[in-house]
């Protein structure tokens, strides 16, 4: 069984139509140099998404567009993808904590949470629903519960949201950085492809 990871150390880190305003010995840092990444560091295009798990447009993006980005661009070495949490509302924040407690299985948990958001986000006890979700992925329930209860997560997430707003003007989700170019709102796969080509042609620095 997998063990969750806590945010009790350091970390960084309301839709463009969704506007918003330590209990364990395991530790995980979301410092910029160590944030979870999909794809090759040598990919010519970097896509950063600021998303919220309960944002309808983010849900649509992750169900309809993200699978295509993965097969067409990430798996072929053309895109490096970074998801950055920008939760809006209590349920989204709890889901964000759950994804972080998954440690190196962050993206596996993120995918599962987007796929089942209609269930856990509306549950009477959201944390219990998230623990059940984690258990279905092979995590031990009690350590995962302890990680969810770590109050440091909320401080870290809040700080990251403030930084995103100050640095990139992020006020809604989804907001993307495509090779550093700020792109606001839901984009389909064709629009993503065009934006990728535009940022490559503009000579913007990959980050």
KACOR-V667130 format. One line per field, one symbol per residue. phi: phi as a letter, one per 20 degrees, with the letter a starting at -180 (. if undefined). burial: I if it has 16 or more other ideal C-beta (glycine too) atoms within 10 Angstrom, else O. Layout:
phi->???
burial->???
This chain:
phi->.edfceefeeadm..gccebd.ebeecbddggfcffcdoefeffcddddeccfdfgffgfffeddggfgffecffenecddcedfcfcoffffffffffffflfdgfffggffffdgfeffdffdfffffffffffeoefffffffffefffgfffffffffffffecmfcbcfcdddlnefcdnfceffffffffffffffmfffb
burial->OIOIIIIIOOIIIIIIOIOIOIOIOIIIIIOOOOIIIIIOOOIOIIIIIIIIIIIOIIIIIIOOIIOOIIOOIIOOOIIIIIIIIIIIIOIIIIIIIIIIIIIOIIIOIIIIIIOIIOOIIOOOOIIOIIIIIIOOOOIOOOIIIIIIOIOIIOOIIOOIIOOIOOOIOIIIIIIIIIIOOOIIOIIOIOOIOOIIOOIOOOOIOOO
